[in-house]
Amino acid sequence: MSKKYTGTWNSVNEHEVPKWYDGCKFGIFIHWGIYSVPAFAPRTWELGAVETNEEWFCNNPYAEWYYNSINVGKGPSYEHHIEKYGKDFSYEDFLPMWKAENWQPQKWAELFRKAGAKYVVLTTKHHDGFCLYPSEYTDFNCEELGPKRDITGELTDAVRSEGLKMGLYYSGLIDWQFANDPIFKEEDNFGNACPTFEYADYSYNQMKELVDKYHPSVFWNDIGWPKQSEHMMPYFLAHYYNVVEEGVVNDRFNGLYHDFSTKEYKQGEANRKEKWEMCRGMGLSFGYNENEGDDQLISVPDLIHLLVATVSDNGNLLLNIGPKPDGTIPAEQEKRLLALGKWLEINGEGIYDTSCSAHLPETAGDGVQLFFTAKEKDLYVFIEGLSKEENTVLIPGVKGSAETLDSTLNVQCEETKEGMKVRINGYDKEKHIICLKVKDGE
Ligand SMILES: CC(=O)NC[C@H]1N[C@@H](C)[C@@H](O)[C@@H](O)[C@@H]1O
């Protein structure tokens, strides 16, 4: 008999992070919307690298912020809009250009599976207020306008048919259909972006309809929760957990509640003692940005490093893709997903369903980095920075014998008083980070 939650903080605070979420380690974030049509933002900074002040909001690298980037009336996106579309061309005028004519949700889901992802999170309503599902509370949605399909419903079915979990993103506190003064700095709006009871009711009803229609395994709220309905939060969470027993939520609920905490690019803190999730795009944007070609995206080695470093620190990686308006995924993004999947085919045993090891990451000389994960008593050692075909690496404080997850490598182990000395033959740089399994090594 599954636990029944009541609408009280005492009750929902008993909720624990479900094992499936901790074990999944790698998910795909999808930002797809009207903003995918102009697909424009300047390539400036990673979130968290600079202050989110006027300079940030007038040079916003997030292409999904296009509405605000033209609403501020200055900066590269505004100038681009005036030059390319003219000052009388509104954001909503892009809607008929979002046709999704080549969209095949099953192909997306197959790609995510091949990438080694175990869950997906789709934007159902981003800050522009456009709904990627047939909401009962607004006609500003993708069944009535633009693609004229239930994007959320079709993708949810395809993702689940490929054996992945489906999560939904909702912009809880910013909705430019309700409040659209230009945002020049975070404190202007984020704290109280939509300050009406009308919006509080609207957003509560939409979040509940998303839970009831799609039973999302992850409810990924963004920005925050309306102050006017904060007292309703435990009721929503109790309803969500009662409807979706395996449900899990992030930490963007006004700091009042979370199952897992989030980092976004450089913003946010990770504490390995609790479950957290890193989300980022492959470039500086979540929405598709035509200014981000292959050379501007994170490299495959850096992507594999990000996954290993995140997982070894008790995190999940939620890696974003920004599809084009026709429903295709940019080739440079697909290439990276497939490369990650190829690496995970060989090394996934040291990633999926592992937990944090007592061993902390450390350097092993000659620029070699070590990362660790554990699975019951077995220890997995990730070795980054090998360069030669033949390498000798000392793994301090580790005893026993190691086998490599990559069967094309040859590994000999020698126990020394400092730890395990391993000789690795057959390395080449296409292998990126390699993984050794040390039976009973944890
Ligand atoms: C830290 C924060 O509030 N980020 C908001 C940010 N979240 C990203 C996943 C994207 O959806 C951005 O467009 C959004 O502003």
The ligand as a MOL file (V3000), in Angstrom:
LIG
                    3D

  0  0  0     0  0            999 V3000
M  V30 BEGIN CTAB
M  V30 COUNTS 15 15 0 0 0
M  V30 BEGIN ATOM
M  V30 1 C 18.6430 29.7760 -11.5570 0
M  V30 2 C 17.3680 30.1290 -12.2870 0
M  V30 3 O 16.4140 30.6790 -11.7490 0
M  V30 4 N 17.3350 29.8130 -13.5710 0
M  V30 5 C 16.1990 30.1360 -14.4000 0
M  V30 6 C 16.5240 29.5400 -15.7560 0
M  V30 7 N 16.4280 28.0860 -15.7610 0
M  V30 8 C 16.9300 27.4940 -16.9620 0
M  V30 9 C 16.7860 25.9790 -16.9090 0
M  V30 10 C 16.2010 28.0530 -18.2000 0
M  V30 11 O 14.8640 27.6170 -18.2480 0
M  V30 12 C 16.2420 29.5920 -18.1680 0
M  V30 13 O 15.5590 30.1280 -19.2670 0
M  V30 14 C 15.6040 30.0650 -16.8780 0
M  V30 15 O 15.5440 31.5010 -16.8150 0
M  V30 END ATOM
M  V30 BEGIN BOND
M  V30 1 1 1 2
M  V30 2 2 2 3
M  V30 3 1 2 4
M  V30 4 1 4 5
M  V30 5 1 5 6
M  V30 6 1 6 7
M  V30 7 1 6 14
M  V30 8 1 7 8
M  V30 9 1 8 9
M  V30 10 1 8 10
M  V30 11 1 10 11
M  V30 12 1 10 12
M  V30 13 1 12 13
M  V30 14 1 12 14
M  V30 15 1 14 15
M  V30 END BOND
M  V30 END CTAB
M  END
